[in-house]
Amino acid sequence: MSPNMVGACLMMASMACFTLNDTMLKLTDGTVPLFQLLCLRSMITVGLIGVTKGRLGALHFRVSRRDWTLIGIRAGTEVVIAYFFLTALLNMPLANMTAILQAVPLTVTLASALVLREAVGWRRMLAIAVGFAGVMLIVKPGAEGFNIWSVYALISVFGVTIRDLVTRRLSADVPSMTVTLVTALTVLVASGLASLNAPWVAIGAGNAGLITASAFCIFGGYFFSIQVMRTGDVSFVAPFRYTGLIWALVLGWFFFGEWPGVLTLIGATIVVATGIFSFYRERKLSAR
């Protein structure tokens, strides 16, 4: 397949893995403390990376100082994302949470213009503004449905934006498996230390299965999300991120009996439409 088609498949795979991971963790229904949950999942994830060493790509640490700095920033950002995202996820519908995350392509485009000084025309800037209006319909500021968990979800969007920008700045010779391992180890250490502030609870067979399945999914999500930012044209690949919303709608309805309200669906449609338009404009300008 062409690099663009490979990138599209990787993006869809990463969205499926992340959404399935979210579903597994949400099914624990808060019966396991958050940091214990993250610590156990990260232990299994690190073990999976060790088992698959050499089978899914190179894994070495001969990396430049610049790249180590970027990897460190990315891993630290992943810790912040994990806390705010999972806290919000356990307290709000899966589809609503995922719909808010669909703003990430817009925030990455905006951040690229403001931070990396990439050229972004007025049409894409207008699309970003309209997309953020769609996000407001989802989080409903000032309405009864707005709460602190919506703020947590927006913080995770900010974190994912930083993570994706940093990933794009990594050198091509940095192995994706190395970045995956460092990320998982960082989350493991951070959550392990944080979990010491509260007693651990016994894990039943059901929760053990859910956490193990979650670890497999997050391992795939980490790996695919790194690979996808380094394969194909971003303008072609990025719109496939929106397949995560389809997964969230189906899984949220099937497992939790959740279905978003009209305003949330309208907002999600606006965000997806403006995101696709933004990438269409980027691709058109690149062709010129």
Helices and strands as residue ranges (DSSP letters): H 3-27, H 34-51, H 65-89, H 94-101, H 104-114, H 122-139, H 148-169, H 176-195, H 205-228, H 234-237, G 238-242, H 243-256, H 262-287
